């Protein structure tokens, strides 16, 4: 039975709802927010985490991680070449970098589960499609970590209802990213993500001392 879970946390309503989903189930939730180097107002994400912490003081911890270096390597270094071949899928590269750091965190803390606030309704974001999610799940599983999407089939009205029922403000409080609102629909998401996953796997192994 799982006791601890990492939730990739922006402070937006979807990641808040994902965190609450596990808190209500009695799990210890590790909220991880990442600075990709293109974000501002990260304190907003921290403030939302503090709001949750105030309501559930024993249920969660929050950490700010840094995914800048890997994000640059995965998504920015060959941006022009990648855009020509795959389209603008920079957000998938960003999420891959965050997942890599989250996997390293999991391995260091012996946590076997990661979750996010992805929702099917938001499939216009490339990282919230099966093309990205399937590759990310396979990558996580290769390190013995299960990647979950607890609110994937929940509509926005249900998200807000869950948050309000828990006594938390349903007003989002999250960092702003230079690359936000990158709405892309194409058939190259899986190929792009699979390519980046190879580098991520090598990176995670290197940072974890070669552990399998």
N, C-alpha and C positions, 0 to 999 in steps of 0.2 A: 504494500500500500504506500502510495507516495505521500510524503510529509512536507516536502519543500518544492517550490516551483519558481522559476524565473519568469517574470512577465516583462516583455519589452514595452517600456512605458514612455509615452509622450506627454501625458497629461490631458489628452483629448478624451472625449466621452467614450470612445471605443476601448481604449486601453484601461480607462478607469473601470468600465463595466467588466472587462476581462479580469482585472485584479479582484473586484468584488465577487465575481463568480467563484473564485477559489477561496477567498476569505470566508465567505458564507459556508463553504464546505469544510472549513476548519484547517486549511493548509497554512503553512508559513510561506508568505509571498515575498520574493525578492524583486523589487521594482528596479529595473535597470534603464536609465536614460543615457543616451550617447550623444556626444558632441562630435559632429562630422566635420567641423571646421567651416561650415557654411551656414551655421545657425546663429540666431540672436535670441536674447531673452530666455535663456535656459532656466533662469530663476522661476519662470512661470510653471515649468514642469515640476520643479522642486516644491513650489508652493502647493500644487495640487497633491503631490505626494505627502506633504505635511498635513494637509486636510484629511487625507485618508488615515494617516498615522495617528492623528488626534482622536479620530473616531474608533480606530482599532489599534491601540498602542502595542499590543503583544503580537499582532498578526503579520506585521510587515517591516521591512527595512528598505531604504532607498539608496541607490548609488548612482553617481554620475561617472560614466566611463568615457573613454576617448577612442573614437574609431577613425580619426583623421588620417593617420598614415596609411592604413589599409584602404580606406575609401579613395584616397588619391591614387594609390597603386591600381586598384580594381577598375575605377570608373573615370578618373580624370586623366591619367597618364596617356591613354590611347583614345580619348573621347572622340576626336574627329574621325578616326578610323572606325570606331565602334558605331558611331551614328550613321556613317555611310553604309555599313553592312547590316546593322540590326535595327536602326532607328534610335530615337532618344530614350534609352532604357536606363538612364543614369540612376534612377531611384532603386532599381533592382540591385545595382552595384553597391549603392549605399546600404541597403538592407542586408546584403550579403556581408558587408564589413561589420555591421552591428551584430549579426548572427554569429560571426566568427568570435568576436570579443565575448559575447554571451556564452558561447560554448566553452571558451577558456575559463570563464567565471564558474560555469557549472562543474568543470573538471576539478578545479581547485577546491570547490566547496562540496564536491560529491553530490551534486544535484542531477537528477535524471530527467527533468521535465522543463521545457520552455514553452511559453505561450505568447500570443499577441492579440491585438484587437482587430484583426482583419475581418472584413464583412463582405459577403457576396454582393450586396448592393453597391459596393464601391469597386467593382471589377473594372472600372475605367482607369484605376491606378494599376500599372503593370505588376507591381509587387503583391497585389491582392488577387491575382489570378492563379489558376491551377498551374500554369506554366512556370511561375516562380515558386509557388508553394510546394509542388511535388519535388522539385530539385532540392529546396531547402530542407524538406522533411527527410529526404534520403541522406543528405549531408549530415544532419543532426544524428540520425540513426547510426551512421557509420562511426560515431563517437559514443554510442550507447545512450543517446538522449532522445526522448520522444518530443516532437514539436506539435503543439496543440493550437487549435483556433476555436476557443470556446464560444465566441459570439458570432461565428461566421454566418449562421443562418438566422440571426436575430435582426429584425428591422430597427430602424432608428428610434421609432416610438417605444419599442421594447427596451432598448438600451437606456433611454431616458427614464423609463418607468423603474427599471432596476436600480439606477443610481439614486433617484429620488426616494425610493422605498428604503434605501440604506441610510438616508439622512445626509447625503452628500450633494453638493451643488452640481447641477447638470450643465453648468456653464463651463465650456472647455478652458483650460489654462495650460497652454503648451508653447514651446519654443517655435520661432518662425524660421523656416529654412528657405534659402535662396532658390532651391529647386522644387519647392512645394507646388502642388497642383499640376504636376506633370502627367496629364491625362493622355495615355497612349493605348491604342489597341492595334496590335499586329500579331503576326504568327511566328515571330522570332524570339519571343520572351523565353521560352524553354532553352533554346540554343544559346542565347546570351548568358542566361543564368547558369547553365551547365558549364560553360566556359569559365566563368568566374569562380564557380564552386571548386574547380580543380586547384586554383591558387589558394582558395580559402582553406582547403583541406591540408595543404602543405604548410600553410601559415599556422593553423591551429596545432598541428603536430609539433612544429618547431617551438612554439610557445609553451607547449605542454611537456617538453622534455622528451618528445618521441613516444609518449604513451600511446597505446592503441585504443 
